[in-house]
Amino acid sequence: MSHSEPLPFAAVDLGASSGRVMVGHVSDRGAGTLRLDEVHRFPNRPVRTGATLHWDILSLYAGVLDGLRAAGAATGRAPASVGIDTWAVDYGLLDASGALLGNPVHYRDTRTEGQAEKVGALLGPAALYAATGLQYLPFNTVYQLTAAKGTAALDAASRLLLIPDLIAYWLTGEAGTELTNASTTQLIDPRTRDWSPVVAGALGIDPGLFAPLRGPGDPAGELLPEVLAETRLSGPVPVTAVGSHDTASAVAAVPASGNRFAYIATGTWSLAGLELDAPVLTEESRRANFTNELGVDGTVRYLRNIMGLWLLQECLRAWESEGAPQPLDRLLAEAAEVPGPRSYVDADDPAFLAPGDMPARIVDACRDAGGKPPRTPAEITRCVLDSLALAHRRAIEDAQRLSGRAVDTVHVVGGGAHNELLCQLTADACGLPVVAGPAEAAALGNVLVQARAAGAVRGDLSDLRALLRATLAPRRYEPTRDRDARREWDRAAARG
């Protein structure tokens, strides 16, 4: 099936700080067409009630409806399909009638403290990794569920839906669990691509809570009549499952040629790793804290979660609250003039996970490590970016060693692709060229999976990536040739 005019596809892309509805125009005619337009953006503001940090899910859903209405108005027609991607691990609980049992809890909430030890007593870390291939993160869904045991909401729940599946359920009335996001729950076996009876049985978690699994490209229902009325769209409008974990969609939109590439999906988090055909479930991989998440077209996202630009975002918030806001462009320019890597921190340190006074925590961490503490905002910013570049290097080197897959290029996608200093420092630290872009990789991957399901484009991931390369213009950063600078990065990496 081919189309003479580009078809519009609506990508709902919800991030930790904002949500967007984008319209992608796709056609395989001639050299191919791929264009992405943002039609609506809205804030994502978590809300603390009592001691618990929640997502304001109803506000997010209202933003989605507004965005779909804007998509129709922008194109003069209903989208050919709608796809939804969000962050991972979090969920909503529904009762037997389909009603939401409270606002979903935020993964940065403290309820999971101590849960790893409880899980470890029932199923040791080695057995848990062998069954699921997921790295330890304190907020993984499995720890959230053990923390929720005995609560009124979980006791009353008939259905658990991950965040993108919850949005899709409200749009269509049909419940499903998309596989790439399900793989982040630490309840999926990456070899069978199904629920792990080992984990569910040991922890007393009923897989029946989850809706049936579906994969990227599968149909996920059609917009309900009341949704069509609310959005002023003419139906039918199908909803298509995409890589609903935003990183799965972002990796699908890495404009790589061949398989000798590493990727870093940057934003609040840095997800750094390789795309593989099979999981790596060795004990060495577990100890290196690598994860095997499922990707589009049967791939495995073999990666390490790194704290990411959250460190800088929290610094900017702290300086603004102190009455000394720092314009980002100027701050990055000043940071580029600071010699480095002179001071750095472990970007994976759990001490940086919670919101709060990030500049003070970074200074304290540098001092505790025996380094020279940064003093000015520019020095703190350079410390953050040097630390991220080093964390990227370690993750990519470890991924190659543990998987046996060598790489010759690093692709940086997501919001961090706009950060020229971070991209250059990553190239310098890794000693490899960095190809930066697209910044809106999650939305593009979302759109491309929809377009292929609708017949607007054909082929496998390599064909989708060829269309990206033909229509987008990523920027290339070459690593420094300065021998002294390269030796300094080597010394910094060796200090651990």
C-alpha positions in Angstrom: 0.0 0.0 0.0 1.4 3.4 -1.0 0.1 6.9 -0.6 0.5 9.8 -3.0 0.1 12.4 -0.2 1.9 12.2 3.1 -0.4 10.8 5.8 -0.6 12.5 9.2 0.1 10.4 12.3 -0.4 11.8 15.9 2.4 10.9 18.4 1.5 11.4 22.0 4.9 11.7 23.8 4.8 12.2 27.5 8.0 13.0 29.3 8.9 13.5 33.0 8.5 17.3 32.8 6.2 17.9 29.8 3.9 16.2 27.4 3.7 16.9 23.6 1.4 15.9 20.8 3.3 15.9 17.5 2.0 15.3 14.0 4.3 13.3 11.7 3.7 13.4 8.0 5.0 10.3 6.3 5.1 8.9 2.8 7.3 6.4 0.9 6.8 8.1 -2.5 9.9 9.1 -4.3 12.8 9.8 -1.9 10.3 9.6 1.0 8.7 12.2 3.2 9.1 12.6 6.9 8.2 15.8 8.7 7.4 16.3 12.4 5.4 19.3 13.8 4.6 20.0 17.4 1.0 21.0 17.7 0.5 21.0 21.5 2.8 21.1 24.5 1.7 21.0 28.2 3.4 20.7 31.5 3.8 17.5 33.6 3.8 18.7 37.2 3.9 15.9 39.8 1.9 16.6 42.9 2.7 15.7 46.5 -0.2 14.8 48.7 0.8 14.0 52.3 4.0 12.0 52.1 3.3 10.6 48.6 4.5 12.0 45.2 1.9 11.4 42.5 1.6 12.0 38.8 -1.3 14.3 37.9 -2.7 11.8 35.4 -6.0 13.5 34.8 -4.2 16.7 33.8 -2.0 14.7 31.5 -5.0 13.1 29.9 -6.6 16.5 29.4 -3.4 17.6 27.6 -3.6 14.6 25.4 -7.2 15.4 24.4 -6.3 19.0 23.8 -3.3 17.9 21.6 -5.5 15.5 19.5 -7.9 18.4 18.9 -5.0 20.6 17.9 -3.7 17.8 15.6 -7.0 17.7 13.7 -7.1 21.5 13.5 -3.5 21.7 12.2 -4.0 19.2 9.4 -7.7 19.8 8.6 -8.3 16.1 9.0 -8.2 13.3 11.6 -4.9 11.6 12.0 -4.4 8.3 10.2 -3.5 6.8 13.6 -2.5 7.7 17.2 0.4 6.3 19.1 1.4 6.8 22.7 4.8 6.7 24.4 5.8 7.7 27.9 8.4 7.0 30.6 8.6 3.5 32.1 7.8 1.5 35.3 4.8 3.5 36.6 1.2 2.4 36.5 -2.4 3.0 37.4 -4.8 0.6 39.1 -8.4 0.0 37.9 -11.2 -1.6 39.8 -13.6 -4.1 38.2 -15.7 -1.4 36.6 -12.6 0.2 35.0 -12.4 3.2 37.4 -9.0 4.5 38.4 -8.1 3.7 42.0 -6.1 6.9 42.8 -3.5 8.9 41.0 -0.4 6.8 39.9 2.6 7.1 42.3 5.7 8.8 40.9 8.8 6.6 40.5 10.8 9.2 42.6 8.5 8.6 45.6 10.2 7.1 48.6 7.9 4.1 49.0 10.3 1.7 47.4 13.1 2.3 49.9 14.0 -1.0 51.5 12.0 -3.0 49.0 15.1 -4.4 47.2 16.1 -6.1 50.4 12.6 -7.6 50.8 12.6 -8.9 47.2 16.1 -10.2 47.6 15.0 -12.3 50.6 12.4 -14.0 48.3 14.4 -14.1 45.1 18.1 -13.3 45.2 19.5 -10.6 42.9 21.3 -13.2 40.7 18.1 -15.2 40.2 16.1 -12.1 39.5 18.5 -11.0 36.8 18.8 -14.4 35.3 15.0 -14.4 34.9 14.5 -10.9 33.7 17.8 -9.3 32.6 16.8 -6.0 34.3 19.4 -3.9 36.0 18.8 -2.9 39.6 16.9 0.4 39.9 15.2 1.2 43.2 11.9 2.2 41.4 11.4 -0.8 39.1 7.8 -1.8 39.0 8.5 -5.0 40.9 9.6 -2.9 43.9 6.7 -0.6 43.5 4.3 -3.6 43.7 6.0 -5.1 46.7 5.7 -1.7 48.4 2.0 -1.5 47.5 1.2 -5.0 49.0 -1.6 -4.7 51.5 -2.8 -1.3 50.4 -6.5 -0.8 49.8 -5.8 0.2 46.1 -3.9 -2.9 45.2 -6.3 -5.2 47.1 -9.2 -3.7 45.2 -7.5 -3.7 41.8 -8.7 -5.9 38.9 -6.3 -4.4 36.4 -2.9 -2.8 36.3 -2.1 -0.6 33.3 1.3 1.0 32.7 1.0 4.8 32.0 0.9 4.7 28.1 -1.6 1.7 28.3 -3.7 3.7 30.7 -3.9 6.6 28.4 -4.7 4.3 25.5 -7.5 2.6 27.6 -9.2 5.9 28.3 -9.0 6.8 24.6 -10.3 3.4 23.3 -11.9 1.4 26.1 -9.5 -1.5 25.2 -6.9 -2.7 27.7 -3.5 -4.0 26.6 0.1 -4.1 27.9 2.6 -3.0 25.3 5.7 -5.2 25.4 8.6 -2.8 25.3 7.3 -1.0 28.4 6.3 -4.3 30.1 9.9 -5.3 29.8 10.8 -2.5 32.3 8.6 -4.0 35.0 11.2 -6.7 35.9 8.4 -9.2 35.4 9.2 -10.1 31.7 11.5 -12.9 30.5 13.5 -11.3 27.6 14.0 -14.7 26.0 10.4 -15.7 25.9 9.1 -12.1 25.6 6.4 -13.1 28.1 5.7 -12.9 31.8 8.3 -14.6 34.0 6.6 -17.3 36.1 9.8 -17.5 38.2 9.5 -13.9 39.4 5.7 -13.7 39.6 5.6 -16.9 41.6 8.4 -16.0 44.0 7.0 -12.6 44.8 3.3 -13.5 44.8 2.4 -11.1 42.0 -0.6 -12.1 39.9 0.2 -11.7 36.1 -3.6 -11.7 35.6 -3.5 -8.1 36.9 -1.9 -7.2 33.6 -3.8 -6.9 30.3 -2.8 -9.1 27.4 0.5 -8.3 25.8 0.8 -6.5 22.5 3.8 -5.4 20.5 4.8 -2.3 18.5 2.6 -2.0 15.4 -0.3 -4.0 16.8 -3.8 -2.4 16.8 -4.8 -1.0 20.1 -8.4 0.0 19.4 -10.2 3.1 18.0 -11.0 6.4 19.6 -14.3 6.2 21.5 -17.3 8.2 20.4 -17.0 10.5 23.4 -13.3 11.0 22.6 -14.1 11.9 19.0 -16.6 14.4 20.2 -14.2 15.9 22.7 -11.4 16.2 20.1 -13.7 17.2 17.2 -12.2 14.4 15.1 -14.2 12.4 12.6 -13.8 8.7 13.1 -12.8 6.0 12.9 -9.4 6.9 14.2 -7.3 3.9 15.1 -4.8 3.8 18.0 -1.6 1.8 17.2 0.7 0.3 19.8 4.2 1.7 19.3 7.4 1.3 21.4 5.4 2.8 24.3 8.5 3.0 26.5 9.8 6.3 25.1 13.4 5.0 25.0 12.2 2.1 22.7 10.7 4.6 20.3 13.8 6.8 20.6 16.2 3.9 19.8 14.0 3.0 16.8 14.7 6.5 15.5 18.5 6.3 15.8 19.6 7.1 12.2 22.3 4.5 12.1 23.6 2.5 9.2 24.6 -1.1 10.0 24.9 -2.4 13.6 28.3 -1.1 14.7 26.8 1.7 16.7 26.2 2.7 20.3 23.3 5.0 21.3 22.7 7.4 24.1 19.1 8.5 24.5 19.5 11.7 26.5 17.1 13.8 28.5 16.3 13.6 32.2 18.1 10.2 32.0 20.9 9.0 29.8 20.2 5.5 28.4 23.5 4.4 27.0 24.1 1.1 25.3 23.8 -1.2 22.2 21.0 -2.7 20.1 21.3 -6.5 20.2 19.5 -9.5 18.8 19.5 -11.4 22.1 19.8 -10.6 25.8 23.0 -10.8 27.8 22.1 -12.5 31.1 25.6 -13.3 32.5 26.5 -12.6 36.2 29.2 -10.2 34.9 26.4 -8.3 33.1 24.4 -8.1 36.3 27.3 -6.9 38.3 27.9 -4.2 35.7 24.3 -3.1 36.2 23.2 -3.5 32.6 19.6 -4.0 31.5 18.0 -6.0 28.7 14.9 -4.1 27.7 12.9 -5.1 24.7 12.8 -3.0 21.5 11.0 -2.7 18.2 11.2 -5.6 15.8 12.4 -8.2 18.3 15.5 -6.2 19.3 17.0 -6.0 22.8 18.1 -2.6 24.2 21.2 -3.5 26.1 21.9 -0.4 28.2 22.7 1.2 31.5 20.6 3.9 33.0 22.6 7.0 33.9 21.2 9.9 35.9 21.4 12.2 32.9 20.6 15.9 32.5 18.4 15.6 35.6 21.6 16.7 37.4 21.8 20.0 35.5 18.0 20.5 35.5 17.9 20.3 39.3 20.9 22.7 39.5 19.0 25.2 37.3 15.9 24.9 39.5 18.0 25.4 42.6 19.7 28.6 41.3 16.4 30.0 40.2 14.8 29.4 43.6 17.8 31.2 45.2 17.0 34.2 43.1 20.1 33.7 40.8 18.7 32.1 37.6 21.3 31.0 35.1 20.4 31.4 31.4 21.3 28.0 29.9 23.0 29.2 26.8 25.3 31.6 28.7 26.0 28.9 31.4 27.0 26.3 28.8 29.3 28.9 27.0 31.0 29.7 30.4 31.3 26.0 31.2 33.0 25.3 27.9 35.8 27.7 29.1 36.4 25.7 32.3 39.3 23.2 32.0 38.2 19.6 32.4 37.8 17.0 33.3 39.0 18.5 36.6 36.2 17.6 39.0 33.5 15.0 38.5 31.1 12.8 40.4 29.6 9.4 39.9 26.5 10.2 37.8 24.9 7.0 38.9 25.1 7.8 42.6 21.6 7.2 44.2 22.3 10.4 46.3 21.3 12.4 43.2 18.0 10.6 42.6 15.6 12.8 44.7 14.7 16.4 44.0 16.5 19.0 46.2 19.6 21.2 46.4 21.6 19.5 43.6 24.5 22.0 43.5 25.3 21.4 47.2 25.1 17.6 46.7 27.5 17.8 43.7 30.0 19.9 45.6 29.8 17.5 48.6 30.3 14.5 46.3 33.4 16.1 44.7 34.8 16.8 48.2 34.1 13.3 49.5 35.8 11.8 46.4 38.9 13.9 47.2 38.6 16.1 44.1 38.6 19.9 43.8 35.0 21.0 44.5 33.5 23.3 41.9 32.5 26.7 43.2 30.7 28.7 40.5 27.6 27.7 38.5 29.8 27.4 35.4 32.2 25.0 37.2 29.3 23.0 38.6 27.9 22.7 35.1 31.2 21.6 33.7 31.5 19.0 36.5 28.0 17.7 35.6 28.7 17.4 31.9 32.2 15.9 32.3 30.7 13.4 34.7 28.0 12.5 32.2 30.6 12.1 29.4 32.6 9.8 31.6 29.5 7.8 32.5 28.7 7.5 28.8 32.2 6.3 28.1 32.1 3.6 30.8 28.7 2.4 29.7 29.7 2.1 26.1 33.0 0.4 26.9 31.3 -2.0 29.3 28.5 -2.8 26.8 31.0 -3.7 24.1 33.0 -5.9 26.4 30.0 -7.7 27.9 28.2 -8.3 24.6 31.1 -8.9 22.3 29.8 -6.2 19.9 32.3 -3.6 18.8 31.1 -0.1 17.8 32.7 2.7 15.7 30.1 5.5 16.2 28.0 6.9 19.1 24.5 8.2 18.3 23.1 10.8 20.7 19.3 11.3 20.4 16.8 13.1 22.5 16.9 16.5 24.1 20.6 16.2 24.9 21.4 16.2 21.2 20.9 20.0 21.4 23.6 20.3 24.1 26.7 20.9 21.9 29.1 20.9 24.9 27.8 17.5 26.2 28.0 16.0 22.7 31.6 17.2 22.2 32.7 16.0 25.6 31.1 12.6 25.0 33.0 12.3 21.7 36.2 13.3 23.5 35.7 11.0 26.5 34.7 8.0 24.3 37.3 8.7 21.6 34.6 8.0 19.0 32.7 10.3 16.6 29.3 11.3 18.0 26.3 11.8 15.6 23.8 14.0 17.4 20.1 14.0 16.5 17.2 13.8 16.1 16.2 15.6 19.3 12.6 14.4 19.0 13.6 10.8 18.5 10.9 9.3 20.7 8.1 11.0 18.7 9.8 10.1 15.4 10.1 6.4 16.3 6.5 6.5 17.5 5.4 8.0 14.1 7.5 5.6 12.0 6.0 2.5 13.7 2.5 3.8 13.1 3.3 4.7 9.5 4.6 1.2 8.8 1.5 -0.4 10.4 -0.7 1.7 8.2 1.3 0.9 5.1 2.6 4.4 4.5 6.2 3.0 4.7 7.6 -0.5 4.3 10.5 -2.5 5.6 12.4 -3.3 8.8 14.2 -1.0 11.2 17.1 -0.5 8.7 14.5 0.9 6.2 12.9 3.2 8.7 16.4 4.5 9.6 17.3 5.0 6.0 14.2 7.3 5.7 15.5 9.2 8.8 18.9 9.7 7.3 17.5 10.8 4.0 15.2 13.5 5.5 17.0 14.7 8.7 20.4 16.3 9.1 22.2 15.2 12.3 25.4 16.9 13.5 28.7 15.1 13.7 31.3 15.7 16.5 34.8 14.4 16.1 36.8 13.4 19.2 39.7 15.6 20.2 43.1 14.9 18.6 44.9 16.6 21.4 47.0 13.9 23.0 47.2 15.6 26.4 43.4 16.0 26.5 42.9 12.4 25.5 45.3 11.2 28.2 43.5 13.3 30.8 40.2 11.6 29.8 41.9 8.2 30.2 43.2 9.2 33.6 39.8 10.4 34.7 38.2 7.1 33.5 40.8 5.0 35.2 40.2 6.8 38.6 36.7 5.3 38.5 
